[in-house]
Structure formats: structure tokens, C-alpha cells
Amino acid sequence: MVSIIIPTFNYAHYLANTLNSICNQTYTDWECIIIDDGSSDNTKEVVEQFVIKDNRFKFVVQSNQGVSIARNNGLKLAIGEFIQFLDGDDLLQPNKLLSQLTVFENNKNVDVVYNDVRFFDDENTTVLKTSLKGNKDENWLPKISSKGAIVVGLFSSINFMVINAPLIKKTVFEKVGFFNVDMKALEDWDFWMRCALNDCFFQYNDSPNSFALVRVHDGSLSTIKPLMNKGHFLFLKNALLHKKTTINNRLILFVKYVELFWDSVFSKGYISFSSIGLTLLSIILFPFFLIIKLVRLIK
């Protein structure tokens, strides 16, 4: 069984489409746990229509505590062998779950199977884009099947998985832990990195009709730069201090930290006063950072 966990906050106007994308899955042995994170709209009425028709849907209400706590509460209730996360405004293509479960059946050592992602504008699900950067068709997603240093190195540079792209063995959470409740953004990146540092095997799956679909709209958390910067700082700090992070990856992460720090200064975004030592070190070592950037450009 697959447990699908959907945290939602004031997304009633999107939620029916999201839940219908679950109903349309070619794989049918699933449960869907919707965690209402203290919504003030008609989320309850929308969800109840699905609960009445299909007992695979379960509805839980909590006070507004954030997406990490909502997902963690969903994990505590999940009874499936596999976990699928899905935000209340996003979608899954019909063959996603079945195609990923097939990969698991054929590869017993795999912990995480991730599919490609496509982005769509607020109310237009027919025009799918590979990138958020306008109409530019960027093939930015690393398509790897590996574990260890290769995956850690990639996550040190980029968050290459949106939250609804992977299907995850539930046993992974026993080894890695749940989402960091102190992070209000990019908590997924922090979790993927911990998976990589704990030698979880990531498998890319390119089956047709199995994309993770992400809705782009003004209410998305990803559009709030100060919040995203704060999450990015916390991710880098956690990864830098993790006992399994190698010296090489610490250098990569530190360069990212310096780059983000100065970007935040010049754009008047968030500056991490909780990491004063790293911030001061960033200022002192800024000339060396420029040299590193120059070497990277030459290469």
C-alpha cells in the first residue's frame, strides 16, 4: 500500500483537482491522509465530499503549525509500505505510483524512486514546462541512480527533487528521521540531504505519463524570497554541521553559504543572525570566495 500525505492550508480552491489526481491513479491500493493545517476557507467541505465517496481518504485537522509538522503527523498515521507526499495545490500524473512501484519490485536495494517534474501555470494544466524560468526549456534535473558521495555532492549544490517527485520506502524515515520542524521552507531539501548522507539509494524513473506536476502561482511559498533564503541558510548550516559530511562537500556547501550571504545582503533578503560565526567567517573569507568563483569560471 502507498500512503499519500497531503498537508494543506487555505487551498480549498485547488484541493479538488489535487484529490482527483489521486483518484485517477492507475495503482489503486492507496490511502490518502489530508492534514488541514488550520485553514480558514472551505477546505473541510471540499475534503468531506471525497471522504464520503471513498473511504481511502482520511481527514485530519490540526492548529496552524506549519507544513513540516503536518507531514510528520501524516507519517505517524500512515500504514502504507511506501510514502508519497503531495502538496494541496499540486498534481500527480495517472501512472506515477504504479511506475515507481514497478521500479521498487525490480530493484530491492532502492530506497527512493523519483520521477521527472513539470510546472504549470495557475489554472492551465495542459501547458507543462520543464523549468520555472519563463519559456526556457531547461533540462536541469539530474537523472541519476546512485547513493553515497555522488548524491550528497548533487544535493550540496541543488535541490533536484520537488516534494511530490519521489516515492519513498517508509523504512527510510526510521533511519533518517522526520522533517525538521524548525524549517519553514526547503525542509524537503534538508530531508533529502539526510537521506543521501545515510546512504539511501536514489533511483530515477522515466516512465511515461508519470510526472510530478507543480502549480506555479503567487501564493506559493517558493515566491517568498526572504522565507526561502532563511530556509536555504538553515539547510546549509545543517548540512555543514552533519557528522557524515565530507571535507569536500563542506567546501561546496561553504561556497554556497558565502554566495547566498552576499546575495541576501545585496537583495535585502534574510541574513542569518543565528549563524553569526559562519556569517563573520563569510565576510573574512569573501576574497577567497571570489578566487574560487574565478577558478570555477575558468574551468
N, C-alpha and C positions, 0 to 999 in steps of 0.2 A: 504493500500500500504506500501511496505518496500522501504526505501531509502538506497541504498548501496553506501557508500562513500569510494573511493579508492584514497589515496594520493600516488603518485609515483614519484621517482627521479632516472632517468637513469636505469630503469628496463624494457626497451623495450623487451629484450630477454626472460623475464619471463611473460610479461603482457598478451600475447595472451592466455596462459594457465589459468591465473587468470580470465580473462574475459569469457573464455569458461566455467569455473566452475560456473559462474553466469548464462550463457545461459542454462546450464544443470539442473538448479533448478526445482524441481517438482512444486514449487509455482511460478506463472508467473506474478503476479501483483507487479512488482517492477520497480524502476528507478535506474540507476547506474550512479553516478556522479564521474568521474575521474578527479582528481586535479593534473595536472602536475606541480610539484614544481621546475620549471626552468631546466628541463632536457636538456642535450646536445646531446643525442642519437636520435634514430628514433622513440621515443615514439609517436609523433604526427601521423606518418604514420600508426603505429600499431593500434592506437585507432580509427583513421578515417575509417578503414576497418569495424569496428564494428558499428560505428555511422551511416554509410551509409546503412548498412543492417538492423539495428534495432534502431528505434527512442527512445527506452527506455534508450539508452546510451547517456550521455551528457559529453562533454569535456570542461574543463576549464584550462587555463594556467595562472600561476602566477610566479612572480620572485621568486628565491630561498629564502624561508623564514622559512623552517622547517616544520616538519610533523604536529605539533600542529596547526599552522596557517592554513595549508592545510585542516586539518579535520574541523576546525572551519568554514572555508569558505564553505566547503561542507555542514555543518549543516545549514548555513544561506540560502542555496539554496534548501535544502531538503523539499519535500512536503508530504512525507510519514508519516504515524502514528507511524511507527517503524523505528529504525535506525540499520543498520548492517555496521560495519567497516571491512575493508579488505585491507591489505597492497598489494602493486603491485607485490609481489613475492609469495604470499600465495594463498591458495585454500579453497573452501568450498565443502563438500560432497553434493550430489544432494538433499538429503532430509532435509537439515539443516533448511532452512527457514520455510518450511511447518510444520515440527515437533515442532518448537518453537512457531509458531503462534497458533498451537493447544493447547499448554500449556496456552498461554495467554487467549484464548477463554474459557478455563475451569477454569481459576483462575484470576478473575478480580482484585484481590489485588496485583498481581505480577507486579514488575517494570522492572526487568531484568531476562531474561531466558538465562542460559549459558549451553553450551554443552561441552563434553569432547574434548580434543585436542590430535592430533597425529603429530609427527615430521617425516619429510622425508628428505633424503639427496638430494643434489642439483638437480640432474637430474633423481632421482629414486622415483617416486610417488607410487610404488607398495609395498615397504617395509616401513611400518609405525611403529614408535616407540612411546612408552608412555613417554619416558624420553630422555633428551639430553645427559645423562651420558652413553655414549658408547652403549653397547648392553644390559645394565641392564634394566630389565623390572620393573620400579618403579611405583607403584600406588600412586603418590604423590598428586593428585588433590583432595581437599576436596569436597565431594558431599553433599552439604547442601541445604536446603530450609528454609530460615530464614531471619531475619532482626535484626537491632539493635546491641546489645553488642556482640552477637556471631559472626556476620560478621565482625564487627570492630576489634574484637580480632584476627580473622584469617588474615585480611589484615594488622594488625600490625606486623605479623610475616612473611607473604609470599604473593607474588603477584600470586594468584592462577588462574587468567584468562588471557589468551593471548587476543590480541585486537580483533581477529575475532571469539572468542568463544561465546560472548553474542549477543542477540538481545535485543534492549533497546527501551522502550517507549519514544517517542520524548518529552513527558511532563517531563521526568526526567531532561532534560537539562534546562528547565525553572526553576526547583527547585534547581539544583546543580550548574548550570553554564557550561561553555565550558571547553576545555582543557587549561591548564596553558602554556602560550606561552613562559615563561621563562625556561621551562624544555625541554631539547634536548633529553632526554632519560627517560624512566619509567614514562612518562606523563600519561600513561594509569593507572598505579598503583595509582597515585595521584588522578585521577578521580574516580576510583573505591572506594577509601577510602572516598572521599567526598560523594559519593552515600551512602555508609554504614553509615556515620555519620549523614546523613539526613534521616535515617530510610527507605531507599529504600529496597524493598523486593526482594531478590535473590532466584531464583528457578533453581535447577539443573534438566537437561533433559537428559535422557539416551537413547533416541530413536536410532534405528539402522540407519546406512548409513547417519549420520548427524554430523560427526566430523568436527571441525575446523582443517585445515591442515596447518602446518607451515614449510616452507622450511628452511633448515639449510645450509648456505653457508658462504664463507669467507667475503662477502660484507655485512652481517647482522650487524646492529648496536649493537646487543647483544654480538658480538665478540670483541667489543672495550671496554676493561675494564675501562680505565680512564673515558670515557664518561658515562658508566653505573654507576660507583662509584659516579660521580658527580650527576647524576640523583637520585641515592639512597639517598645521603645526603640531597638533596632538598626535596625528598619525606618525609624523617624522620623529617626534620625541619618543613615542612608544617603541618604534622600530629601532631607533638608535640605541636605546637602553636595554633592548631584549638580549638576554644572555646568549642566544643562539645566533645573533647577527655577527657575521664575519667582519674582519677589518676592512676588506674590500668594499663590502656593502655599506659599512658605516661611512666610508668616504663618499660613496654615491649619495647616501641619504644626507650627509652633512652639506654637500654641494647644493642639494635640493633645498635644504633648510636656509642656507645663505641666500639663494636665489629668491625664495619665497619671502624672506625677511625684507629684502630690498624692494621687491615688487610691492609688498604691503606698505612700506614707507612711502614710496612714490605715488601709490594709488590711494593712500589714506585709508587703507583697509585695516584689518585687525593686526595688532602687534602683540606677541605672546609675552606678557609680563610674568607669566607663570614659569617661564624658562629663561630667567634673567641671565644665568650663566652662559647658556648657549647663545643668547642674543648678544651679550658683550663679546663673546668669542667670535661671533659672526662679524662684528664691526672691526675687531682687531685683524681678523684674517681676510678681510674683504679684498686686499690687493692680491693675495694668493688665489682667491676665488677667481679674480679676473684672469690670472695666468692660466688656471685650469680651463676656464671657458675658452681662452685663446687656443690652447693646445687642442681642445675638442673640436674647435672650428677648423684648425689646420688639418686634423685627421679626417 
